[in-house]
Amino acid sequence: MKKYLFHAESIGGEIRTKEFIREVLGRGRRPPWEEPIIFEVNSSKVFLWPFGAYVILNPTEDSLKRAREIIARYATKTVKPFSEEYLVITDCEEDELGNLLSKAVVFADTRIALVAENFCAIKKKNGVEEIFPVIAYVLAQSVSLARIESYVDRIVEKAEE
């Protein structure tokens, strides 16, 4: 069984991606807006989107802190990070899936995967990494939406006073 932890954070406003790519990565071209900028911090893969969110795969405390510091320098506005974690478990045996089933509220259970709120378990051994950018994108959108919802709630509360 292999485990992959995805840690997502939304730190605020948009990321100045052109500057980030030039100064941090030493490249001149940026990917399309909907695609992440992918780089590594202390051996942890980071997916960064222009809308102010990023996801770190299997972060250490040090890589998480370092990524925050680097990315915050290129954010148009920073706020207290909204964060979320999701665990992907691969190469699961039938008995391991059964054990996970007994411990979680399951959204989907197929012969190849088990999906719950904060993790998914996949029987497949090879090629699972292909779905990692999709998982990262969904998490990045989720934390960004949580940040926006919090902001709207504060505005509504002030208006009701």
N, C-alpha and C positions, 0 to 999 in steps of 0.2 A: 504494500500500500504506500502510495506517495501522497504527500499533502502540499498544497500550494495556497498560501495565504495572500489575499488581495486586500490591501489597505488603501482606501480612497479618502481624499480630502478635497474640500473646496475652500480656498483661502481668500476669495474675494472677487475683485474685478477681473477684467480680461488680462491675459498674459501678452506682453509685447513679444510675440513669437519671433519676429524678424531679428530683433536685438538679441534675444535668447539664443537663437540658432547661430548667429554670427559670433557672439562673445563666448558662449559656453561650449558650443559644439564645434566651432571653427568652420562652419559650412555657410554657404550663401543662400541656398534654396530652402524654402519651407514647404511642407506638404500641404495639400488642400485643407481647408478649415476643419472638415469633419474627421480627418485622420490625426492620430496622435503623433506627437514628437516622441520618439523612443530613444532613451539613453540609459546609462547605468550610473548608479551612485553606490560605491562600496560593494560591488557585485550584486546589487539589487536592481532589477529592471524597473524603469520608471516610464509610465505612459502619461504624457502631458497634453492637455487640450487648451486651446486659446480661450475658452470660456471660464478659466480660473480653477479648473479641477485637475487633479492628477491621481494616479493609482500606482502604488509600489507593490511589486510582487516579491513575496517573502522578505519583508523588510526586517532589518535589525534596528535596534533603538538608535544607533549611530547613523545608519543610512536614512532613516526617517527624519531625524533632526537635520542632517546635511541637505537632504532634498528640499525640506521646508525653507531653509536658509537661502539656497540657490534660487528657488522658484519665486520666493517672496520679493526678491530684488527686481523681478520683471513683472510683477503684478501692478496694475494701475491703481488698485486699492486693496489693502489687506484687512481682513477681519479675523476674529477667532475662528480657527478651522472647524468646519463641520466634517465629521469623519464617520466611516462605516467600514466594516470588515466582512469578508466573505471567504469561505474556505472551499477549495476544490480538492476532492480526494479522488485519486485515480488508481487504476490497477487493483480494484477491489474484488475480493472473492465473495462467493454467495453468502457465507456465514458472516462476513464482515458487514455486508449490506443488511443482513437480518438484524445484526446488533445495532446498527445505526437506525434502522426502522423503529426499533423499540424505544429510542431516545428522542425522537423528533416528531414534530407535526409535519407531515409529508404533503407537498403540493402535487407531486407527480411521482409515480413509481412505474417504471417500465422495466423491461428485461435488460436494458443496458445502462440505466441511470436512475438515481434517486435524487429528487430535488426538494429541498426544504428552504425555510426562510433565510438561514444564514450559512448554508453549505449545500453542496451537491456532491454526490458520489457517483463515479463513472467506472464501469467495469473495464472499459477499453484501456489498452496498454499504450498504444502508439498513436501519434497524431493529435493527442488531446491539446497540445500547446497551440494548435491552430485556432481554437476557440477563445484563447486568453484575451486577445484584443477586444473581442465582443463583450466578454465579461467585464473587462476594465472600462469599456465605454458605458455600459449600463450603470456600473457603480459610480462613475464620474458624473453622469447625468443625475443620478439619485441624490448624491451629496450636494450638487449644485441646486437642485430643486428644493431640498431641505433648507438651504441657506436663503433662497428667495422666499419660501413660505414663511420663514421666521421674520424676515424683513417686512413682509406684507402684514403679518400678525401685529407687529409693533406699530405700524402705521394705523391699522384699524383700531387698536387700543387707544392710541393718542386721539384719534378722531372721535371716539366714543366718550372721552373725558369731558 
